[in-house]
């Protein structure tokens, strides 16, 4: 399994190519992405007891089904059941085994996060509403309270950064693994190795892609909300809803398609119809 070594600029190319794929069939890619997010929400929120355990087990299958939709668009094929389940049908045990490895990895990350945060868990608990910083009331708040809020936010960000640092090897190992197991019939354990090697060989492109994704999905909407809040507090709620819809119906599908493109660009620069 040969992974190409790409320049850092390919991280931006993945996003632009993901946008191009999205434009070719917005309903399909959007529907698959929203279905993916809905299943995640149901497992985490509706089934809090067993959902977090089932989610890692199902993630490889869910990821591959969404990527199959992107692949069908890329090949100019009409979506059908066989196409969407390509790599899943007849290969479900291997995909579930990969999900079991992902569950084990998630448990290890949580345990390491608890150790790094002195037993407080991988991330700080959210502040109660009564204690959350009030951006609109900052002018009348004492300087000490503002400093305490800033310190609390900095502590949360630092904890999240530590967890992300711990989880980075896991992210690299599972980034391409569902595609390798489903489409290339690589064994689950080998897929983690090949995925990690491909990620390390292309760490510059992966970093650029991650930074661009964070900027588009997180930083830019945050800046817009801050600016709107300074101009008109009454319009803040409407803008927040609009941005949330934009993230769900545009940004998330583009990022989904971009992840497929990253696999194609590194492992299959020329997609063949039998892949």
Secondary structure, DSSP 8 states (H G I E B T S, - for coil): -------TTHHHHHHHHHHHHHHH-HHHHHHHHHHHHHHHHIIIIITTTTHHHHHHHHHHHHHHHHHHHHHHHHTT----HHHHTTTTTT-HHHHHHHHHHHHHHHHHHHHHHHHHTTTS-SS-----TTTS--GGGGGGS-HHHHHHHHHHHHHHHHHHHHHHHHHHHHHHHHHTHHHHHHHS---HHHHHHHHHHHHHHTHHHHHHHHHHHHIIIIIHHHHHHHHHHHH-STTHHHHHHHHHHHIIIIIHHHHHHHHHHHHHHHH-SS--TT-
